[in-house]
């Protein structure tokens, strides 16, 4: 108590409060000087210019506590930025980070925050303490003297002027420099504005797509009973699939199917975030240089539906009011399996197979398209499987750190084995229909698991890594399909070793398999079509720009992984 009182006595001095708040506000900028890969002049400008602005701001009030509260928005940005630096090691608050706040469900949020405790505790201690000191400053009878404020204002103007000069030099010597990209918190504010624009478009999705139509028809004979299943995985990276050569046989069931399963070795995603990647998979926008199209086009479910297919959407993820939900809800039947479960309850993806079988039993003829959305390998990994039957142990994860990496990999690999069970279950269910059937499995993105010296973890980072990009893309077809459409199957196999961007090919491949004709269909983007054309692979960055792989922030470490595995780069 005595020590606490001494601390409070220190902060009765308004000048000390002044300097303390100035240090708090500029702290993320100082940290980013050491984390960002921009030029030295840009990183210096990133400290000096904001410092001048904050300095000037705190001279505008005789009680710095008042200005601290007036600047609370920037205090929030500072805290958010520090947490993200802890998580990803670099980069400003991205558009996708703001959007994740609105689209991540409570379960995912709880799981993530529980593993960010050091960073969360740090910002709570620093900035909540700052709020307390700010209140004390306001209540304090003492004020900053006019002479002090006048002097500091002059210094602030000088620092601001220096900052402007440095920014001018940065523009002159660094062609890639832009304030909205490289100066915090300017970039954070810019990205917030973009995220609000995207959130608004998402909110208005139903209105935006009201008049959209594929004018789709089916070119296959009505007499052919058909069923096609598209499975969208979650956070599965190809490197940990036994079927792709992983040292552990994490996919024994798929592996046992031999040549009946076609696994594309060199497949990458165009986005490392679910809310962006999945719409790109489920619409034709992945093959277009216009990401904005996801807000104005309906998805693959509608295309099949217009062509006369019955449509079904089954999901093991909770609704989050994103475009993914809208695209799924276009189906004739929609079942979110977690809707009636307690908030934190877990449900294995294999529950999708049980539900699928029920619906297949009702569709013994005609044409059916099914979209399955998994929870896959999303962190916490050990919640994605029955731990009593864990194959790789130990799989306890006391905390998300490199210290427990082997445990984390064990848990992650166990989740991949569960995906193997899911895919085998779907395939066997389709076999039992004796219909012309095909299944496609693709993950939205991969995952970092402290794989190299960067100590990166999770996904959705503003700058991607190899591990977040390489994903499984797996196809299977029934013997009935192969007999009915031999050319399509032969083409699938022939294109197996070609480099693909999953978000470009998934939509068009499924339409080609199902015989869907529409002006939106691109034969050169369907790996089942002889017109398929291999094109340079792109990444959709945080500002929704389509960029080549060698211009999206990937590091030499990432390029090495591509080359080590014989994958095309760029």
C-alpha positions as CSV (number, residue, x, y, z in Angstrom):
1,X,0.0,0.0,0.0
2,X,2.9,2.3,0.9
3,X,4.5,1.7,-2.5
4,X,1.3,2.2,-4.3
5,X,0.9,5.6,-2.6
6,X,4.4,6.6,-3.6
7,X,3.6,5.8,-7.2
8,X,0.4,7.9,-7.0
9,X,2.5,10.7,-5.6
10,X,4.8,10.6,-8.5
11,X,1.9,11.0,-10.9
12,X,0.6,14.0,-9.1
13,X,3.2,15.8,-11.1
14,X,1.5,16.8,-14.4
15,X,4.8,17.1,-16.3
16,X,5.6,13.5,-15.4
17,X,2.1,12.5,-16.6
18,X,2.8,14.5,-19.8
19,X,5.9,12.6,-20.6
20,X,4.4,9.2,-19.5
21,X,1.5,9.6,-21.9
22,X,3.7,10.7,-24.7
23,X,5.8,7.5,-24.2
24,X,2.7,5.3,-24.1
25,X,1.3,6.7,-27.3
26,X,4.5,6.3,-29.3
27,X,5.4,2.9,-27.9
28,X,4.0,0.8,-30.9
29,X,5.9,3.1,-33.3
30,X,9.1,2.4,-31.5
31,X,8.4,-1.4,-31.5
32,X,7.7,-1.3,-35.2
33,X,11.0,0.3,-35.9
34,X,12.5,-3.0,-35.1
35,X,9.8,-5.3,-36.6
36,X,9.1,-3.8,-40.0
37,X,11.0,-4.6,-43.2
38,X,10.6,-1.1,-44.6
39,X,13.7,1.1,-45.3
40,X,15.4,2.9,-42.4
41,X,14.2,6.3,-43.4
42,X,10.6,5.1,-43.5
43,X,10.9,3.5,-40.0
44,X,12.4,6.7,-38.6
45,X,9.7,8.8,-40.2
46,X,7.2,6.3,-38.6
47,X,8.4,7.4,-35.2
48,X,9.1,11.1,-35.7
49,X,5.9,12.2,-37.5
50,X,3.4,10.7,-35.1
51,X,5.5,11.7,-32.2
52,X,5.3,15.4,-33.3
53,X,1.5,15.1,-33.6
54,X,1.1,13.5,-30.1
55,X,3.5,16.0,-28.6
56,X,1.5,18.9,-30.0
57,X,-1.8,17.3,-28.9
58,X,-0.7,17.1,-25.2
59,X,0.2,20.8,-25.2
60,X,-3.4,21.7,-26.0
61,X,-4.7,21.0,-22.5
62,X,-3.4,22.1,-19.1
63,X,-4.2,18.6,-17.8
64,X,-2.7,15.8,-19.9
65,X,-5.3,13.4,-18.6
66,X,-8.0,15.2,-20.5
67,X,-6.1,14.8,-23.8
68,X,-5.4,11.1,-23.0
69,X,-9.1,10.5,-23.0
70,X,-9.6,12.7,-26.1
71,X,-7.0,10.5,-27.8
72,X,-8.6,7.2,-26.5
73,X,-9.2,6.0,-30.1
74,X,-5.5,6.0,-30.7
75,X,-4.9,4.4,-27.3
76,X,-7.1,1.6,-28.4
77,X,-5.2,1.3,-31.8
78,X,-1.9,1.2,-29.8
79,X,-3.1,-1.6,-27.6
80,X,-4.5,-3.6,-30.6
81,X,-1.2,-3.0,-32.6
82,X,0.9,-4.3,-29.7
83,X,-1.2,-7.5,-29.4
84,X,-0.9,-8.1,-33.1
85,X,2.9,-7.6,-33.1
86,X,3.1,-10.2,-30.4
87,X,0.9,-12.6,-32.5
88,X,2.5,-12.0,-36.0
89,X,5.8,-10.3,-35.3
90,X,5.3,-7.5,-37.9
91,X,2.9,-5.4,-39.8
92,X,0.3,-2.7,-38.9
93,X,-3.3,-3.5,-38.0
94,X,-4.8,-4.9,-41.2
95,X,-8.2,-4.5,-42.8
96,X,-8.7,-8.2,-42.2
97,X,-8.0,-7.8,-38.5
98,X,-10.8,-5.2,-38.1
99,X,-13.1,-7.5,-40.1
100,X,-12.2,-10.5,-37.9
101,X,-13.5,-8.6,-34.9
102,X,-17.0,-8.6,-36.6
103,X,-16.9,-12.1,-38.2
104,X,-15.1,-14.3,-35.7
105,X,-17.6,-16.2,-33.5
106,X,-17.3,-16.1,-29.6
107,X,-15.8,-19.6,-29.5
108,X,-12.9,-18.7,-31.8
109,X,-12.4,-15.4,-29.9
110,X,-12.2,-17.2,-26.6
111,X,-9.8,-19.8,-27.9
112,X,-7.5,-17.1,-29.4
113,X,-7.4,-14.7,-26.5
114,X,-6.6,-17.5,-24.1
115,X,-3.3,-17.9,-26.0
116,X,-2.5,-14.2,-26.2
117,X,-2.4,-13.7,-22.5
118,X,1.1,-12.2,-22.2
119,X,0.3,-9.5,-24.8
120,X,-3.2,-8.9,-23.5
121,X,-1.9,-8.6,-19.9
122,X,0.8,-6.2,-21.0
123,X,-1.5,-3.8,-22.8
124,X,-4.0,-4.0,-19.9
125,X,-1.3,-3.1,-17.4
126,X,0.1,-0.3,-19.5
127,X,-3.0,1.3,-20.9
128,X,-5.6,0.6,-18.2
129,X,-3.0,2.1,-15.8
130,X,-2.8,5.0,-18.1
131,X,-6.6,5.5,-17.9
132,X,-6.3,5.5,-14.1
133,X,-3.5,8.1,-14.2
134,X,-5.6,10.1,-16.7
135,X,-8.5,10.3,-14.2
136,X,-6.1,11.3,-11.4
137,X,-4.6,14.0,-13.7
138,X,-8.0,15.4,-14.4
139,X,-8.9,15.5,-10.7
140,X,-5.5,17.0,-9.7
141,X,-5.6,20.7,-8.9
142,X,-2.1,21.1,-10.3
143,X,-1.9,22.0,-14.0
144,X,0.8,22.2,-16.7
145,X,2.1,25.7,-16.5
146,X,1.6,28.0,-19.6
147,X,5.4,28.4,-20.0
148,X,5.9,24.6,-20.1
149,X,3.2,24.1,-22.6
150,X,4.4,27.0,-24.8
151,X,7.9,25.6,-24.9
152,X,6.7,22.0,-25.6
153,X,4.5,23.3,-28.4
154,X,7.5,24.9,-30.1
155,X,9.4,21.7,-29.8
156,X,6.4,19.7,-31.1
157,X,6.2,21.9,-34.2
158,X,9.9,21.3,-34.8
159,X,9.4,17.5,-34.5
160,X,6.4,17.6,-36.8
161,X,8.4,19.6,-39.4
162,X,11.2,17.1,-39.2
163,X,8.7,14.3,-39.6
164,X,7.2,16.0,-42.7
165,X,10.7,16.3,-44.2
166,X,11.5,12.6,-43.5
167,X,8.2,11.6,-45.1
168,X,9.1,13.7,-48.2
169,X,12.5,12.0,-48.3
170,X,10.8,8.6,-48.0
171,X,8.6,9.3,-51.0
172,X,11.6,10.4,-53.0
173,X,13.9,7.4,-52.2
174,X,11.4,4.6,-51.7
175,X,9.0,3.9,-54.6
176,X,7.0,1.5,-52.5
177,X,6.4,4.0,-49.6
178,X,2.9,5.2,-48.9
179,X,1.7,6.8,-45.7
180,X,-1.5,4.7,-45.7
181,X,0.7,1.6,-45.8
182,X,3.8,2.4,-43.7
183,X,3.0,5.1,-41.1
184,X,1.2,4.0,-37.9
185,X,-1.5,5.0,-37.0
186,X,-2.2,6.5,-40.4
187,X,-2.3,3.0,-41.9
188,X,-4.5,1.7,-39.1
189,X,-7.0,4.5,-39.7
190,X,-7.0,3.9,-43.4
191,X,-7.5,0.2,-43.0
192,X,-10.3,0.8,-40.5
193,X,-12.1,3.0,-43.2
194,X,-11.6,0.2,-45.7
195,X,-13.0,-2.4,-43.3
196,X,-16.1,-0.3,-42.6
197,X,-16.6,-0.1,-46.4
198,X,-16.3,-3.9,-46.7
199,X,-18.5,-4.5,-43.7
200,X,-21.2,-2.3,-45.2
201,X,-21.1,-4.1,-48.5
202,X,-21.4,-7.4,-46.6
203,X,-24.3,-6.1,-44.6
204,X,-26.0,-5.1,-47.9
205,X,-25.1,-8.4,-49.6
206,X,-28.7,-9.6,-50.0
207,X,-29.7,-6.3,-51.6
208,X,-26.6,-6.2,-53.8
209,X,-27.2,-9.7,-55.3
210,X,-31.0,-9.5,-55.5
211,X,-31.1,-9.3,-59.3
212,X,-28.0,-11.4,-59.9
213,X,-28.5,-14.6,-61.9
214,X,-26.2,-17.2,-63.5
215,X,-28.9,-18.1,-66.1
216,X,-27.4,-21.6,-65.5
217,X,-28.5,-24.8,-67.2
218,X,-27.4,-28.4,-66.9
219,X,-25.9,-30.0,-70.0
220,X,-26.0,-33.5,-68.5
221,X,-29.0,-35.8,-69.3
222,X,-31.9,-35.6,-66.9
223,X,-31.8,-39.4,-66.7
224,X,-28.4,-39.5,-65.0
225,X,-28.7,-39.4,-61.2
226,X,-25.8,-37.3,-59.9
227,X,-24.5,-36.0,-56.6
228,X,-21.5,-33.6,-56.2
229,X,-20.0,-32.7,-52.8
230,X,-17.7,-29.7,-52.2
231,X,-16.0,-29.7,-48.8
232,X,-14.4,-26.5,-47.6
233,X,-11.8,-27.3,-45.0
234,X,-10.4,-25.0,-42.3
235,X,-6.8,-24.3,-41.5
236,X,-5.5,-27.4,-43.2
237,X,-2.0,-27.2,-44.7
238,X,-0.8,-29.7,-47.2
239,X,2.6,-30.2,-45.6
240,X,0.9,-32.2,-42.8
241,X,-1.1,-34.6,-45.0
242,X,0.4,-38.0,-45.4
243,X,-1.0,-38.2,-48.9
244,X,1.4,-35.3,-49.8
245,X,4.5,-37.1,-48.5
246,X,4.4,-36.0,-44.9
247,X,6.7,-38.2,-42.7
248,X,3.6,-39.1,-40.6
249,X,0.8,-41.1,-42.2
250,X,-1.9,-38.7,-41.2
251,X,-4.2,-39.7,-44.1
252,X,-4.1,-43.6,-44.0
253,X,-7.7,-43.9,-45.3
254,X,-7.2,-41.6,-48.3
255,X,-3.8,-43.2,-48.9
256,X,-5.4,-46.7,-49.0
257,X,-7.7,-45.5,-51.9
258,X,-4.7,-45.2,-54.2
259,X,-5.3,-43.7,-57.6
260,X,-9.0,-43.2,-56.9
261,X,-8.0,-40.1,-55.1
262,X,-6.3,-37.3,-57.0
263,X,-4.3,-34.9,-54.7
264,X,-2.9,-31.8,-56.4
265,X,0.6,-31.5,-55.0
266,X,1.2,-27.8,-56.0
267,X,-1.9,-26.0,-54.8
268,X,-2.0,-22.7,-53.0
269,X,-4.7,-20.4,-51.7
270,X,-5.1,-16.8,-52.8
271,X,-5.9,-15.6,-49.2
272,X,-4.8,-16.6,-45.7
273,X,-8.2,-15.5,-44.1
274,X,-11.4,-17.5,-44.0
275,X,-13.7,-14.6,-44.6
276,X,-11.9,-13.8,-47.8
277,X,-10.7,-17.2,-49.1
278,X,-14.1,-19.0,-48.8
279,X,-16.0,-16.5,-50.9
280,X,-13.2,-16.6,-53.5
281,X,-13.6,-20.4,-53.6
282,X,-17.4,-20.3,-53.8
283,X,-17.8,-17.7,-56.5
284,X,-16.2,-17.0,-59.9
285,X,-14.4,-14.0,-58.4
286,X,-11.2,-16.0,-57.7
287,X,-10.6,-16.2,-61.4
288,X,-11.2,-12.4,-61.9
289,X,-9.0,-9.4,-61.1
290,X,-11.8,-7.8,-59.1
291,X,-12.3,-8.8,-55.5
292,X,-15.2,-6.4,-55.1
293,X,-17.2,-8.9,-57.1
294,X,-17.8,-11.1,-54.0
295,X,-20.3,-8.5,-52.8
296,X,-22.3,-8.5,-56.0
297,X,-22.4,-12.1,-57.1
298,X,-24.2,-15.2,-55.7
299,X,-22.3,-18.4,-55.2
300,X,-21.9,-21.9,-56.4
301,X,-25.0,-23.1,-54.6
302,X,-27.1,-20.8,-56.7
303,X,-25.4,-21.9,-59.9
304,X,-26.3,-25.5,-59.3
305,X,-29.7,-24.6,-58.0
306,X,-30.6,-22.7,-61.2
307,X,-29.4,-25.6,-63.2
308,X,-32.0,-27.9,-61.6
309,X,-30.0,-29.4,-58.8
310,X,-31.4,-29.9,-55.3
311,X,-28.9,-28.1,-53.0
312,X,-27.8,-28.7,-49.4
313,X,-25.5,-26.8,-47.1
314,X,-24.2,-28.4,-43.9
315,X,-21.8,-26.6,-41.6
316,X,-19.9,-27.4,-38.4
317,X,-19.0,-23.7,-37.9
318,X,-21.2,-21.2,-36.1
319,X,-22.9,-18.5,-38.0
320,X,-20.9,-15.2,-38.0
321,X,-23.0,-13.0,-40.4
322,X,-20.4,-13.1,-43.1
323,X,-20.7,-13.6,-46.8
324,X,-19.9,-17.3,-46.2
325,X,-23.2,-17.6,-44.3
326,X,-25.1,-15.9,-47.1
327,X,-23.5,-18.1,-49.8
328,X,-24.5,-21.2,-47.8
329,X,-28.0,-20.0,-47.1
330,X,-28.7,-19.9,-50.8
331,X,-29.3,-23.7,-50.6
332,X,-32.7,-25.4,-50.5
333,X,-31.8,-26.9,-47.2
334,X,-29.4,-25.3,-44.6
335,X,-28.2,-27.0,-41.4
336,X,-25.7,-25.3,-39.1
337,X,-25.1,-28.3,-36.8
338,X,-24.0,-26.1,-33.9
339,X,-27.0,-23.9,-33.8
340,X,-28.7,-25.7,-30.9
341,X,-25.5,-26.5,-29.0
342,X,-24.2,-24.5,-26.0
343,X,-21.9,-21.7,-27.0
344,X,-18.6,-23.4,-26.2
345,X,-19.7,-26.9,-27.1
346,X,-17.5,-28.8,-29.6
347,X,-18.7,-31.0,-32.5
348,X,-16.5,-33.2,-34.6
349,X,-16.6,-32.7,-38.3
350,X,-17.6,-36.3,-38.7
351,X,-21.1,-35.2,-37.6
352,X,-21.3,-33.9,-41.2
353,X,-21.1,-37.4,-42.6
354,X,-23.9,-38.6,-40.3
355,X,-26.1,-35.7,-41.6
356,X,-25.0,-36.2,-45.2
357,X,-26.1,-39.8,-45.1
358,X,-29.6,-38.9,-44.0
359,X,-30.0,-36.6,-46.9
360,X,-28.4,-39.0,-49.4
361,X,-31.0,-41.5,-48.4
362,X,-33.7,-39.1,-49.5
363,X,-32.1,-38.4,-52.8
364,X,-31.9,-41.8,-54.5
365,X,-32.5,-40.2,-57.9
366,X,-32.3,-36.8,-59.6
367,X,-29.4,-34.4,-59.1
368,X,-28.0,-33.1,-55.8
369,X,-25.2,-30.6,-54.9
370,X,-23.9,-30.5,-51.4
371,X,-21.7,-27.9,-49.7
372,X,-19.9,-28.9,-46.5
373,X,-18.1,-26.4,-44.3
374,X,-15.8,-27.9,-41.7
375,X,-14.1,-26.7,-38.6
376,X,-11.1,-28.8,-39.6
377,X,-7.8,-27.8,-37.9
378,X,-8.7,-24.5,-36.5
379,X,-7.0,-23.7,-33.2
380,X,-7.4,-25.0,-30.5
381,X,-6.3,-28.1,-32.4
382,X,-7.1,-30.6,-29.6
383,X,-10.8,-29.5,-29.7
384,X,-11.2,-30.9,-33.2
385,X,-10.9,-34.6,-32.3
386,X,-11.7,-37.1,-29.5
387,X,-8.6,-36.8,-27.3
388,X,-9.3,-40.2,-25.7
389,X,-8.3,-41.7,-29.1
390,X,-5.5,-39.3,-29.8
391,X,-3.0,-41.0,-32.2
392,X,-0.1,-38.6,-31.6
393,X,0.8,-37.7,-28.0
394,X,1.5,-35.8,-25.9
395,X,-1.0,-33.3,-27.3
396,X,-1.6,-31.0,-24.4
397,X,-1.0,-27.4,-25.2
398,X,-0.4,-25.4,-21.9
399,X,0.3,-22.3,-24.0
400,X,0.8,-21.4,-27.6
401,X,4.6,-21.0,-27.7
402,X,7.6,-22.6,-29.4
403,X,8.3,-24.4,-26.1
404,X,5.3,-26.6,-26.7
405,X,5.7,-26.9,-30.5
406,X,6.0,-30.7,-30.6
407,X,2.7,-31.0,-28.6
408,X,1.1,-28.5,-30.9
409,X,2.1,-30.4,-34.0
410,X,0.9,-33.7,-32.4
411,X,-2.5,-32.1,-31.8
412,X,-2.6,-30.5,-35.3
413,X,-1.7,-33.9,-36.9
414,X,-4.5,-35.5,-34.9
415,X,-6.9,-33.0,-36.4
416,X,-5.7,-33.9,-39.9
417,X,-6.4,-37.6,-39.1
418,X,-9.9,-36.5,-38.2
419,X,-10.2,-34.8,-41.6
420,X,-9.0,-38.1,-43.2
421,X,-11.8,-39.9,-41.4
422,X,-14.3,-37.2,-42.6
423,X,-13.2,-37.5,-46.3
424,X,-13.2,-41.3,-46.3
425,X,-16.7,-41.2,-44.7
426,X,-18.0,-38.9,-47.4
427,X,-16.5,-41.0,-50.2
428,X,-17.9,-44.2,-48.8
429,X,-21.3,-42.6,-48.4
430,X,-21.2,-41.5,-52.1
431,X,-20.1,-44.9,-53.2
432,X,-23.1,-46.4,-51.5
433,X,-25.4,-44.2,-53.6
434,X,-24.2,-46.0,-56.8
435,X,-24.7,-42.7,-58.5
436,X,-22.5,-40.6,-60.7
437,X,-20.7,-38.8,-57.9
438,X,-17.7,-36.7,-57.3
439,X,-16.1,-35.0,-54.2
440,X,-13.7,-32.1,-54.0
441,X,-12.0,-31.1,-50.7
442,X,-10.1,-27.9,-50.4
443,X,-8.9,-25.9,-47.4
444,X,-9.4,-22.2,-47.1
445,X,-5.8,-21.6,-45.9
446,X,-2.9,-23.1,-44.0
447,X,-1.3,-22.3,-40.7
448,X,2.0,-21.3,-39.1
449,X,3.1,-23.5,-36.2
450,X,6.4,-21.9,-35.1
451,X,8.0,-23.5,-38.2
452,X,11.1,-21.3,-38.5
453,X,13.1,-18.5,-37.0
454,X,10.3,-16.0,-37.4
455,X,8.3,-17.9,-34.7
456,X,5.0,-17.3,-36.5
457,X,1.8,-18.8,-35.3
458,X,-1.8,-19.1,-36.6
459,X,-3.0,-17.5,-39.9
460,X,-4.6,-14.3,-41.2
461,X,-1.4,-12.3,-40.8
462,X,-1.2,-9.1,-42.9
463,X,1.9,-10.7,-44.6
464,X,1.4,-14.4,-45.5
465,X,3.9,-17.2,-45.2
466,X,4.5,-20.4,-47.2
467,X,2.8,-22.4,-44.5
468,X,-0.4,-20.3,-44.7
469,X,-0.5,-20.6,-48.5
470,X,0.0,-24.3,-49.4
471,X,-3.2,-26.2,-49.0
472,X,-4.7,-29.6,-49.9
473,X,-6.8,-29.8,-53.0
474,X,-8.2,-33.4,-53.3
475,X,-10.7,-34.9,-55.8
476,X,-12.5,-38.3,-56.0
477,X,-15.1,-39.6,-58.4
478,X,-17.2,-42.7,-58.3
479,X,-16.9,-45.5,-60.8
480,X,-20.2,-44.5,-62.3
481,X,-18.9,-40.9,-62.9
482,X,-15.7,-42.3,-64.5
483,X,-17.8,-44.5,-66.8
484,X,-20.2,-41.6,-67.7
485,X,-17.6,-38.9,-68.0
486,X,-14.3,-40.6,-68.7
487,X,-12.8,-37.6,-70.4
488,X,-13.3,-35.3,-67.3
489,X,-11.7,-37.9,-65.0
490,X,-8.7,-38.4,-67.4
491,X,-8.2,-34.6,-67.5
492,X,-8.3,-34.3,-63.8
493,X,-5.6,-36.9,-63.5
494,X,-3.6,-35.3,-66.3
495,X,-3.6,-31.9,-64.6
496,X,-2.7,-33.3,-61.2
497,X,0.9,-32.1,-61.2
498,X,0.2,-28.6,-62.5
499,X,0.5,-25.6,-60.2
500,X,-2.9,-24.2,-59.3
501,X,-4.5,-21.5,-57.2
502,X,-7.4,-23.2,-55.5
503,X,-9.5,-20.0,-55.4
504,X,-9.2,-19.7,-59.1
505,X,-10.1,-23.4,-60.0
506,X,-12.6,-24.7,-57.4
507,X,-15.8,-22.9,-58.6
508,X,-15.2,-23.6,-62.2
509,X,-14.1,-27.3,-61.7
510,X,-17.2,-28.1,-59.7
511,X,-19.4,-26.5,-62.4
512,X,-17.6,-28.5,-65.1
513,X,-18.0,-31.7,-63.2
514,X,-21.7,-31.1,-62.7
515,X,-22.2,-30.0,-66.4
516,X,-23.3,-26.5,-65.4
517,X,-23.5,-24.0,-68.3
518,X,-23.4,-20.3,-67.6
519,X,-21.7,-17.2,-69.0
520,X,-19.8,-17.0,-65.6
521,X,-18.1,-20.4,-66.3
522,X,-14.4,-20.3,-67.4
523,X,-13.3,-23.5,-69.0
524,X,-9.6,-22.5,-68.7
525,X,-10.0,-22.3,-64.9
526,X,-11.5,-25.9,-64.5
527,X,-8.9,-28.6,-63.9
528,X,-11.4,-31.2,-65.3
529,X,-11.6,-29.4,-68.6
530,X,-9.2,-29.9,-71.6
531,X,-9.2,-26.1,-72.0
532,X,-7.6,-25.7,-68.6
533,X,-4.8,-23.1,-68.8
534,X,-2.0,-22.8,-66.2
535,X,-1.7,-19.1,-65.2
536,X,0.6,-17.2,-62.8
537,X,-0.7,-17.6,-59.3
538,X,-1.8,-14.5,-57.4
539,X,-2.4,-13.5,-53.8
540,X,-5.2,-11.1,-52.8
541,X,-3.5,-8.8,-50.2
542,X,-5.1,-6.8,-47.4
543,X,-6.2,-4.1,-49.7
544,X,-7.8,-6.6,-52.1
545,X,-5.2,-6.2,-54.7
546,X,-4.2,-9.2,-56.8
547,X,-0.4,-9.5,-56.4
548,X,2.1,-12.1,-57.8
549,X,3.6,-14.4,-55.1
550,X,6.9,-12.5,-55.3
551,X,5.2,-9.2,-54.5
552,X,2.9,-10.0,-51.6
553,X,5.5,-9.9,-48.8
554,X,6.8,-13.4,-48.8
555,X,10.3,-13.7,-47.4
556,X,13.4,-15.6,-48.6
557,X,12.5,-18.3,-46.0
558,X,9.2,-18.8,-47.8
559,X,10.7,-18.9,-51.3
560,X,13.1,-21.6,-50.0
561,X,10.2,-23.8,-48.9
562,X,8.6,-23.6,-52.3
563,X,11.9,-24.6,-54.0
564,X,12.7,-27.3,-51.4
565,X,9.4,-29.0,-52.2
566,X,9.7,-28.6,-56.0
567,X,6.7,-26.1,-56.1
568,X,6.5,-23.3,-58.6
569,X,7.7,-20.0,-57.4
570,X,6.7,-17.3,-58.1
